[in-house]
Amino acid sequence: MIALVDTSALFALVDRGDHQHHAATGLFRQLLDQRAALVSTNYVMVEAIALMGRRFGLDAVRRLVHDVAAPIEIHWIEPDTHARALAAYLSSGRRGLSLVDCVSFEVMREHGIRDVFAFDPHFAEVGFHLIP
């Protein structure tokens, strides 16, 4: 199995007070035990680092970078992928959808990824399979 890891999952893994923390940690262990190929993007990492740094400080960012993200392969976004995602974002007209979401959708389509470790319903709304 190959799965994209979204900011919502990363946040739940790091924030022990998050209502999804228990589910996220259990699922993350299960995915690692199954040797699932976990991927994300540099955009997701920037978003997660910014949110965690602002809310919890550098210790949380260090935990994310050194512990949680260590087994995740990070895909760096090419200019053409960024351009397609930006066009999709600007034409979406959907409140709550982010450029980072649209970049993730593009990467998933480009690489044939159907599964996403996320707690963000936008992925299911566009046809991807949410884990859990």
Protein Blocks (a to p, Z undefined) as FASTA:
>chain_A
ZZdddfklmmmmmmmmbmklmmmmmmmmmmmmnopacdddfklmmmmmmmmmmmnojmlm
mmmmmmmmmmpccddddfklmmmmmmmmmmnopghiafklmmmmmmmmmnopabdcdfbf
klmmnopacdZZ
